[in-house]
Amino acid sequence: MGKKKPNKLLVVVDDDKEEDDNVVQKKEEEEGENEKVGDDVENDEDNDDDDDSKLESKGKMVQRHKMELKKLQQQIDKMAHSVPKKDKKAKDEMAVKTKKMEDELLAKHKQEMSRFDEEQKKVEQGINDLLISNNSESKGPSKTQLKKQKKLEEEEARAKQLEEDRKNHISKGSIEFADFAKKLTPLSLTLKHIRSDGDCLYNAIANQLLVNGAIAEKDINGYQKKLRLLAANYIRANTDEFLPFVLAEDDFEESDNPVEEYCQSTVLKDGKWGGHLELKAISHSLKTPIVIYNAYSPDIIIGEEFFKPATTTTTSTTATSTSSSSSSSNNNQVKPINLSYHKHAFTLGEHYNSVIPLPPATTTTDE
């Protein structure tokens, strides 16, 4: 007998069976790997939830996101290697799955960052509110509040003074008017009452310009506005000269442009009382001297240099003698603007009246 031939069919079957076993084993490994990745992601999410309960800075959060992305990429690489190279369908499915995993992680990171920013804003707002509250409690009244309080106290004091003067039959203002009469009557002068409305300085000057023939009767109404503008323009044009006096006022010491603010809020505003600065500005604008009579102190001349040289008196000459000489027949002399300054007029404080020639056969003051 010859040799028995080997069973080739059996070998082939065994080889096919071995290949099938390998495919099954690879699929089992793939499924096991997928389950492991799922567990890892779930564990990461659990860890993230634990981290959320802790205080995590924005920098640490960014670093954690980078580590999670890196870890996910490593897992995706392992999953890709587990797929047979020739299995196109399995590769496509794996690509879709890994893309979904990556998108979900990025969305999770974005949500965490957004939530962190919102919480940070709440914390910052809470801190700011606390600081504002503490500052309000710790700091005293502001400078503006102090100024308002001071003005309120002054108004209350004036109201009390007014009530006190009303109780007295003879007020300080009445006494002051009587003393003016004693001073002006010998000079053939008297007072022209100007309404006390905050525009008294400008209205008194307007009356003087009318008396001196500088303006017509038809122009007198509203002329105080022109005088206010005249004063403001002169002050603006001579800022260096007026700035120190403006800064002396509490309301303008912290202003970026104190002179302009002073002009807008005081000089140009109707009803705002005028004083020495406005008198000087108007005197120089009109090139006319202004004589200010006072019942209890020497008279003041502003713009004395505008008197004509031929009739200018010495510097020691008082305003009274100057005003007397102004009534002479010398036509070359500039007619001054004559005002009276009242310290106690109407019990409400400073006031200006116009000083005019005494009418013939009249010896009493025109109150």
C-alpha positions, 0 to 999 in steps of 0.5 A: 500500500502507498502513503495516505494523502493528507486531508487538505480540505481539513486544513483549509477549514481550520484556517478559515475557522482561525481567521473567523476566530481572529475577527471575532476576537478583534470585535470583542476587543473593540467593544471592550475598548469602547466600553472602557472609553465610555467608562473613562469619559463618564469618570471624567464627567464625574470628576468634572462635577467634583471639580465644579464644587471646588474653587477653580481659577480660570487659568486652571480650568483652561489647563484642565480643558487642555488635558481632557482634550489631550486624553480624549485624543489618546483614546481616539487614537487607540480606538482607531488602531483597534479597527481593521485597516480594510474595514471601511465601514467600521472606520467610518462609524468610528470617525463619526463616533469620535467626532461626536465625542470631541464635539461633546467635550468641546461643548462641555468646555464652552459651557463651563467657561461661560458659567465661570464668566457669569459667576465671576461677574456676580462675584465682582458685582457683589464686591463692588456693591460691598465696597460702595456700601462700605465707602458710603458708610465710612466716608463723611458727606461729600464736598457738594453735600457740604456746600448744599448744607452750607447754603441751606444753613445760610438761607435759614439764617437769613429767614431767621434774621428777616423774621427778627427784623420784622419784629423790630420796628426799625430794621438795619436796612432802614437805618442804613437808608437814613445814613445814606441820606445824611451822606448824599444830601449835602452832595445834592445826590439821592438814591434811585431804588432798584428792584432787589431781584439778583439783577440789581447791579446791572439794572443800577448801571443801566439806570446810570447810563440812562441818566448820563445820556449814554442810552435811550429810554426805549433801550432800558428794558432788558439792558441788563442782559447786554451788560452781563454779556459785556462783562463776560466777554471782558473776563474771558478776554482777560483770563489771567487777570480774573482767574485768581479771584474766580479760583477763590470761589469754592464752586470753581476751584476744582473746575477744568475751565473755571473762568468759563464756568464762572461766566456761564453760571454767574455772569451770564445767568439772570438773577445771579448777583454781581460784585467787584469782578463784574464792576471792574469788567464793565468799567473797563469795557465802557472805559467809564469810572464807577463810583460806589458809595457806602454809608459807613466806609470810604467810597470806592472808585473802579476805573479811576484812570478813565477820568479825563487827565485835566480833571483827574484828582490826586490818588488820595482824593475820595470818591465824594470829592471826585463826584462833586467835581464831576458835577462841574461844568467841565464838558471834557470830563467823563460822567461816572457811573454812581452806585450805592452799596447796601449791606443791609438792604431789605434785611436780605444782604447786599444790594446796589442802587443807582445814585442820581442828582437830587431833584430841585427843592427836595431834601429827602432820599428816594427810597 
